[in-house]
Amino acid sequence: MATRQTRALAKAAVGPSVLVLFIWMIVPLGLTLWFSLLNYNLLDSSSTPFIGFQNYQYFLTDPAFFSALVNTLKLVGGVLVITVVGGTLLALLLDQPIFGQGIVRLMVIAPFFVMPTVSALIWKNLLMHPVSGLFAWLAKLVGLQPIDWFAEAPLVAICLIVAWQWLPFATLILLTALQSLDQEQKEAAEMDGTPAIPFFFYIVLPHIARAVTVVILIETIFLLNVFAEIEVTTNGGEATTNIPFLVYAQALKQFDIGGASAGGIVAVILANIVAFFLVRMIGRNLEA
C-alpha cells in the first residue's frame, strides 16, 4: 500500500512539469505543422490560403534541398571522424601520468564552453584569415601559399571549427571510459610485453566501444542543427548550406513561412529517423 501511495504521489508531483513540457513542445510543433499547409508569406501576411502539401512538394523537389542534405551529412560525418579519432588520441594522452596533467585537461575542456558564434569569429578572423591569420603566417613561414579557407574549402573549414568545439566532449567521455579499464588487464599486458598497438586494438578499443557509440549518438543529434558557424563564416552558399540554414534562409531571407515550416517538419522527421537508427545501434552495443 505504501508503495502504491508513493508512486501515486510521485506521479502527482511530476505530472504538472510533464504537462508543461508537453505543451511547451506540442504548441510550436502544431503551429509549424499548420503553417506548413498554408501559403504564408511575410510580405503578404493578410492572405494565407490553405494549399495542403504543396510546400512539402516544393521543398523536397528543390535542388537546394538535396545539396543541403548532402552538406549536412558531410558535416556530421567529418566532425564525427575528427572528434572520435582525436578524442581517443587525447584521452590516451591524458590518461598518462604527464607533468601539468590538470592544466592540460583544463585546456582541453576549455573550447566546449566557448559559444559557437565566438569560436566561429575567432577561427575566421584570427586563425583562418588568408592574410593575417595564424595559418597563413605558418604557411608563409615554410614557403607555402596561404589558403583562403572560406573560399577554397568552406565546408572543411566549418568542419574544423565545429570539431574543435566538440572535441572536448568526446575526450571527456572517452577518458572516463578509459580510466574504468581494469588495472589488472594493464598490468598483465605489461608483464607479457604486449606492444602498444595490439594492446590498443584488442583491449582498449573494445572497452571504449560503448563510449564511442554514445559520443556518436549525442554529437549527431546536435550536429544536425549546426547553424551559427555557417552564418558567421560563409553566410550560406551552395557549398556550406545545410538543412537548418536552408530553413532559416527560406523563412527570414525569402519570407516564405509556409515553405520554411514544411522544411522544419522535414528536418524534424529526418532527425528522428537518424536518432532511431542510432539508438538501436547503441542498444545492440550495450546489450553485447
DAVENBEL-V896898 format. One record per residue. N is the residue number from 1. RES is the residue in three letters. D_CENTER is the distance of its C-alpha to the mean C-alpha in Angstrom with 1 decimal. Layout:
N_RES_D_CENTER ; N_RES_D_CENTER
This chain:
1_MET_46.5 ; 2_ALA_44.8 ; 3_THR_41.6 ; 4_ARG_41.8 ; 5_GLN_42.4 ; 6_THR_39.5 ; 7_ARG_37.1 ; 8_ALA_38.5 ; 9_LEU_38.2 ; 10_ALA_34.6 ; 11_LYS_33.8 ; 12_ALA_35.8 ; 13_ALA_33.9 ; 14_VAL_30.4 ; 15_GLY_31.4 ; 16_PRO_31.3 ; 17_SER_27.8 ; 18_VAL_26.5 ; 19_LEU_28.5 ; 20_VAL_27.2 ; 21_LEU_23.5 ; 22_PHE_24.5 ; 23_ILE_26.2 ; 24_TRP_23.4 ; 25_MET_21.1 ; 26_ILE_23.8 ; 27_VAL_25.5 ; 28_PRO_22.7 ; 29_LEU_21.8 ; 30_GLY_25.5 ; 31_LEU_26.1 ; 32_THR_23.3 ; 33_LEU_24.8 ; 34_TRP_28.3 ; 35_PHE_27.4 ; 36_SER_26.0 ; 37_LEU_29.5 ; 38_LEU_31.2 ; 39_ASN_32.1 ; 40_TYR_30.8 ; 41_ASN_30.8 ; 42_LEU_30.8 ; 43_LEU_33.6 ; 44_ASP_35.8 ; 45_SER_34.6 ; 46_SER_38.2 ; 47_SER_38.0 ; 48_THR_35.2 ; 49_PRO_36.7 ; 50_PHE_35.3 ; 51_ILE_34.2 ; 52_GLY_32.5 ; 53_PHE_29.8 ; 54_GLN_30.6 ; 55_ASN_27.4 ; 56_TYR_25.4 ; 57_GLN_27.7 ; 58_TYR_27.3 ; 59_PHE_23.5 ; 60_LEU_23.2 ; 61_THR_26.0 ; 62_ASP_24.8 ; 63_PRO_24.1 ; 64_ALA_21.4 ; 65_PHE_19.4 ; 66_PHE_19.6 ; 67_SER_18.7 ; 68_ALA_15.6 ; 69_LEU_14.7 ; 70_VAL_15.3 ; 71_ASN_13.3 ; 72_THR_10.2 ; 73_LEU_10.9 ; 74_LYS_11.8 ; 75_LEU_8.7 ; 76_VAL_6.5 ; 77_GLY_9.7 ; 78_GLY_10.5 ; 79_VAL_7.7 ; 80_LEU_8.2 ; 81_VAL_11.9 ; 82_ILE_12.0 ; 83_THR_10.4 ; 84_VAL_12.3 ; 85_VAL_15.4 ; 86_GLY_15.4 ; 87_GLY_14.6 ; 88_THR_17.5 ; 89_LEU_19.8 ; 90_LEU_19.2 ; 91_ALA_19.8 ; 92_LEU_22.9 ; 93_LEU_24.1 ; 94_LEU_23.6 ; 95_ASP_25.4 ; 96_GLN_28.4 ; 97_PRO_31.1 ; 98_ILE_30.7 ; 99_PHE_32.3 ; 100_GLY_30.3 ; 101_GLN_27.8 ; 102_GLY_26.9 ; 103_ILE_26.4 ; 104_VAL_24.3 ; 105_ARG_21.9 ; 106_LEU_21.8 ; 107_MET_21.0 ; 108_VAL_18.1 ; 109_ILE_16.7 ; 110_ALA_17.4 ; 111_PRO_14.5 ; 112_PHE_12.2 ; 113_PHE_14.8 ; 114_VAL_14.8 ; 115_MET_13.8 ; 116_PRO_11.5 ; 117_THR_14.7 ; 118_VAL_16.8 ; 119_SER_14.9 ; 120_ALA_14.7 ; 121_LEU_18.5 ; 122_ILE_19.2 ; 123_TRP_17.8 ; 124_LYS_19.5 ; 125_ASN_22.8 ; 126_LEU_23.4 ; 127_LEU_21.8 ; 128_MET_21.4 ; 129_HIS_24.4 ; 130_PRO_26.7 ; 131_VAL_29.8 ; 132_SER_29.2 ; 133_GLY_25.9 ; 134_LEU_25.9 ; 135_PHE_24.8 ; 136_ALA_27.7 ; 137_TRP_30.1 ; 138_LEU_29.3 ; 139_ALA_29.7 ; 140_LYS_33.1 ; 141_LEU_34.1 ; 142_VAL_34.1 ; 143_GLY_35.6 ; 144_LEU_32.6 ; 145_GLN_31.7 ; 146_PRO_28.7 ; 147_ILE_25.7 ; 148_ASP_24.8 ; 149_TRP_21.0 ; 150_PHE_20.1 ; 151_ALA_23.2 ; 152_GLU_23.3 ; 153_ALA_19.7 ; 154_PRO_17.4 ; 155_LEU_14.4 ; 156_VAL_14.9 ; 157_ALA_15.1 ; 158_ILE_11.9 ; 159_CYS_10.2 ; 160_LEU_12.3 ; 161_ILE_11.5 ; 162_VAL_7.7 ; 163_ALA_8.6 ; 164_TRP_11.4 ; 165_GLN_9.5 ; 166_TRP_7.6 ; 167_LEU_10.8 ; 168_PRO_12.8 ; 169_PHE_10.9 ; 170_ALA_11.3 ; 171_THR_14.8 ; 172_LEU_15.9 ; 173_ILE_15.2 ; 174_LEU_16.8 ; 175_LEU_19.6 ; 176_THR_20.4 ; 177_ALA_20.8 ; 178_LEU_22.8 ; 179_GLN_25.1 ; 180_SER_26.0 ; 181_LEU_27.5 ; 182_ASP_31.2 ; 183_GLN_33.3 ; 184_GLU_36.1 ; 185_GLN_34.1 ; 186_LYS_33.5 ; 187_GLU_37.1 ; 188_ALA_38.4 ; 189_ALA_36.3 ; 190_GLU_37.7 ; 191_MET_41.2 ; 192_ASP_41.0 ; 193_GLY_39.8 ; 194_THR_36.7 ; 195_PRO_35.0 ; 196_ALA_31.5 ; 197_ILE_29.8 ; 198_PRO_31.3 ; 199_PHE_30.6 ; 200_PHE_26.9 ; 201_PHE_26.7 ; 202_TYR_29.1 ; 203_ILE_28.5 ; 204_VAL_25.3 ; 205_LEU_22.9 ; 206_PRO_24.1 ; 207_HIS_24.0 ; 208_ILE_20.3 ; 209_ALA_19.3 ; 210_ARG_18.4 ; 211_ALA_16.2 ; 212_VAL_14.4 ; 213_THR_13.9 ; 214_VAL_12.7 ; 215_VAL_10.0 ; 216_ILE_9.0 ; 217_LEU_9.2 ; 218_ILE_7.4 ; 219_GLU_4.3 ; 220_THR_4.8 ; 221_ILE_5.9 ; 222_PHE_3.6 ; 223_LEU_2.1 ; 224_LEU_5.7 ; 225_ASN_6.8 ; 226_VAL_6.6 ; 227_PHE_10.3 ; 228_ALA_12.0 ; 229_GLU_11.6 ; 230_ILE_13.1 ; 231_GLU_15.8 ; 232_VAL_16.9 ; 233_THR_17.2 ; 234_THR_18.3 ; 235_ASN_18.7 ; 236_GLY_17.7 ; 237_GLY_20.0 ; 238_GLU_20.2 ; 239_ALA_18.3 ; 240_THR_15.0 ; 241_THR_15.1 ; 242_ASN_12.4 ; 243_ILE_13.1 ; 244_PRO_12.2 ; 245_PHE_14.2 ; 246_LEU_16.9 ; 247_VAL_17.4 ; 248_TYR_17.7 ; 249_ALA_20.1 ; 250_GLN_22.1 ; 251_ALA_22.5 ; 252_LEU_23.2 ; 253_LYS_24.5 ; 254_GLN_26.4 ; 255_PHE_27.1 ; 256_ASP_26.7 ; 257_ILE_25.6 ; 258_GLY_26.6 ; 259_GLY_24.6 ; 260_ALA_21.5 ; 261_SER_21.9 ; 262_ALA_22.3 ; 263_GLY_19.1 ; 264_GLY_17.3 ; 265_ILE_19.0 ; 266_VAL_18.0 ; 267_ALA_14.3 ; 268_VAL_14.8 ; 269_ILE_16.8 ; 270_LEU_14.5 ; 271_ALA_11.5 ; 272_ASN_14.3 ; 273_ILE_15.6 ; 274_VAL_12.5 ; 275_ALA_12.3 ; 276_PHE_16.0 ; 277_PHE_16.2 ; 278_LEU_13.7 ; 279_VAL_15.6 ; 280_ARG_18.8 ; 281_MET_17.8 ; 282_ILE_17.1 ; 283_GLY_20.3 ; 284_ARG_22.3 ; 285_ASN_21.1 ; 286_LEU_22.0 ; 287_GLU_25.3 ; 288_ALA_26.2
